[in-house]
Amino acid sequence: MLSENISEQNGFIRMICGIALVSFGTARISRKPDCLIGKLMVIGGAMKVAEGYYQYCPVTAMVVNDEDYGYEDDMMN
């Protein structure tokens, strides 16, 4: 299973923001069914809810892994 890489407080905030995004996106889609922004809000919000629930952020994991292995230094040379 995935190891947690964000704090419990950070996860809670991500869940709240994700639920808000899903709600606003759903409201936009209900008024205009072809609204691309509404669909993107729902997808992004669902992703944030999942990150908050599992307390795992893939972007944070990539940044930490890049720093651990020194990839940033290799790209500069």
JOGI-V939769 format. One record per residue. N is the residue number from 1. RES is the residue in one small letter. PHI is phi in degrees with one decimal (NA if undefined). PSI is psi in degrees with one decimal (none if undefined). Layout:
n->{N & N}
res->{RES & RES}
phi->{PHI & PHI}
psi->{PSI & PSI}
This chain:
n->{1 & 2 & 3 & 4 & 5 & 6 & 7 & 8 & 9 & 10 & 11 & 12 & 13 & 14 & 15 & 16 & 17 & 18 & 19 & 20 & 21 & 22 & 23 & 24 & 25 & 26 & 27 & 28 & 29 & 30 & 31 & 32 & 33 & 34 & 35 & 36 & 37 & 38 & 39 & 40 & 41 & 42 & 43 & 44 & 45 & 46 & 47 & 48 & 49 & 50 & 51 & 52 & 53 & 54 & 55 & 56 & 57 & 58 & 59 & 60 & 61 & 62 & 63 & 64 & 65 & 66 & 67 & 68 & 69 & 70 & 71 & 72 & 73 & 74 & 75 & 76 & 77}
res->{m & l & s & e & n & i & s & e & q & n & g & f & i & r & m & i & c & g & i & a & l & v & s & f & g & t & a & r & i & s & r & k & p & d & c & l & i & g & k & l & m & v & i & g & g & a & m & k & v & a & e & g & y & y & q & y & c & p & v & t & a & m & v & v & n & d & e & d & y & g & y & e & d & d & m & m & n}
phi->{NA & -75.8 & -88.4 & -68.7 & -127.9 & -129.1 & -73.8 & -64.7 & -65.4 & -62.2 & -62.6 & -63.8 & -63.9 & -62.3 & -64.6 & -63.5 & -64.5 & -65.1 & -64.1 & -63.6 & -62.8 & -62.4 & -63.8 & -65.8 & -64.2 & -65.4 & -63.3 & -65.4 & -67.0 & -67.4 & -83.6 & -129.9 & -60.0 & -94.8 & -74.2 & -68.8 & -63.3 & -61.2 & -65.4 & -66.3 & -64.4 & -65.9 & -64.9 & -64.2 & -65.9 & -63.9 & -63.5 & -66.7 & -62.6 & -64.6 & -61.5 & -68.1 & -66.8 & -87.0 & 52.3 & -137.5 & -116.6 & -62.5 & -67.0 & -60.7 & -63.0 & -66.7 & -65.2 & -65.0 & -65.8 & -63.5 & -69.6 & -65.6 & -95.4 & 75.4 & -66.8 & -63.7 & -68.5 & -66.0 & -73.5 & -74.8 & -85.8}
psi->{165.8 & 141.1 & 145.2 & 134.4 & 7.1 & 155.5 & 167.2 & -39.8 & -43.8 & -41.4 & -40.6 & -43.8 & -41.0 & -39.3 & -44.1 & -45.5 & -38.3 & -42.0 & -39.7 & -43.7 & -42.9 & -41.7 & -49.1 & -38.7 & -40.6 & -38.7 & -41.1 & -41.4 & -34.5 & -29.7 & -41.6 & 97.5 & -24.3 & 14.4 & 113.2 & -38.5 & -40.2 & -42.3 & -40.6 & -35.5 & -40.9 & -44.3 & -46.8 & -39.6 & -40.4 & -37.6 & -42.4 & -37.9 & -43.7 & -41.2 & -41.0 & -39.3 & -46.2 & -8.8 & 43.1 & 126.1 & 117.9 & -35.3 & -43.1 & -41.3 & -39.6 & -42.6 & -43.6 & -41.0 & -39.2 & -40.1 & -36.2 & -37.8 & -4.8 & 29.3 & -30.7 & -37.6 & -37.4 & -33.6 & -27.2 & -26.8 & none}
